[in-house]
Amino acid sequence: MQKTIFRTKSTIPCRDDAELASEQTYQTAFTAWQEQPGNEFSFRQPGSTTQAVFLEGMGLQEEEPVVLERRALQRISNQLGILFLHQLLSPYLVLIFCVVVFSLLGGSLSYSLHDNVLYGSNNLVLLTMILRKIVRFGVPIFMAKRLLKMPKAVTCCRQKTVPSTWIRTLGITMCVFFAFGMILNFLPESSIHYITLGALSHTILCMDTQHQIFYFIFVLIFRPIFETMLYNGSIMHVLRQFGDDTAVLLTATFSALMAENLVTGISTFAVSILAAREILRDENIYVGLFSRTVYYTLMFVLFHTSIFRNNVPIPNRMLWILIIGIVGMLLGTLVIWKAPFQGSKRFYSIRSAGKCSLIFLIQANLMTVCVFVSLALSVVSLIL
């Protein structure tokens, strides 16, 4: 059944008048959006007057709320599917457009379908890749804004958050990166480039260093913003009508399906769950943006920078990944340990960190044990 979007009152933090006013603004804007006439994306609990349907052998029967909820979710999902179809097709249309236009203007730009590589001038290649990235996210963001018409007070919620929120988010994000980074570290460098850079990885490798740096700076700045606006903006809050867990799971699934490949989709799924839970819990979109920015920055520093030095991986990368994982676990433990509660109330402070935080912390601990065991076995094999 539909879950209310009101926060449950808690005695953990004492919220001031500004926080209460911000929450009331969010609720007022969301309720006004739901009650807009002709809003096909709105789902409200059926009132006293419900629609009757004819069932064979039973006559006229009132439709069950569960059926109405399932039907509304299917209707909304169909519209969102069309939106994401545009996200899949638009980069290829931009690629074709750029190749044709620049070729007619006398520019040096061509595309090899067999190798999936853009050839030509570095400036034109860089411009084409940036345009692909902008259109890939810009088109669905624009369509979501026009279709859903969600108020800015809902999509850009900015509740005041305590400092421990940012520390907790940083710690859990580092643990997620540690888990995925360990998997990547044991793969060949060519596979790492394809997984982390996407389908046009060879195109990025063929550019000179200056253009590579410019492209990565663009991606580091705008990719977290684009993904947060698309997946955790209007779409997530529309799906929140069916419950927070449903909204988190569906938005994370959408982001994973839109990833470059399967392995990237798994990491994107984890990061999207983390960002969505942080935003819904704290009602602050900047917390989710911070989580994505930290993750992609760590990915750039430890994996993408290897292409700047003739494809030589940075030294001691496994050690740095271990350090990141340990620091992330310590930060998560520090937030829980420093919680101003004792006894059974401390367990609530652990749960308030999010349903996924404990899973990530346990996963990071298990992977740490596995890594140290593998290192020990390697030392033993060298001695013998």
Secondary structure, 3 states (H helix, E strand, C coil): CCCCCCCCCCCCCCCCHHHHHHHHHHHHHHHHHHCCCCCCCCCCCCCCCCCEEEECCCEEEECCHHHHHHHHHHHHHHHHHHHHHHHHHHHHHHHHHHHHHHHHCCCCEEEECCCCEEEECHHHHHHHHHHHHHHHHHHHHHHHHHHHCCCHHHHCCECCCCHHHHHHHHHHHHHHHHHHHHHHHCCCHHHHHHHHHCCCHHHHHHCCHHHHHHHHHHHHHHHHHHHHHHHHHHHHHHHHHHCHHHHHHHHHHHHHHCCCCHHHHHHHHHHHHHHHHHHHHHCEHHHHHHHHHHHHHHHHHHCHHHHHHCCCCCCCHHHHHHHHHHHHHHHHHHHHHCCCCCCCHHHHHHHCCCHHHHHHHHHHHHHHHHHHHHHHHHHHHHHC
